[in-house]
């Protein structure tokens, strides 16, 4: 049987950490930044982990 293809959109958005968790970037940080506070914009730069409820779904897409 041939290999399963990964969903290319998911591969661009998610990365696996060394321990097997799924890392994602935060949303709302790309435009209309004038009304957002510096603190909020700084926090949006950081990466976050995918919620446990979505782990299985995201790993299947990667």
Helices and strands as residue ranges (DSSP letters): H 8-13, E 14-16, E 22-25, H 38-45, E 47-49, G 52-54, H 55-61
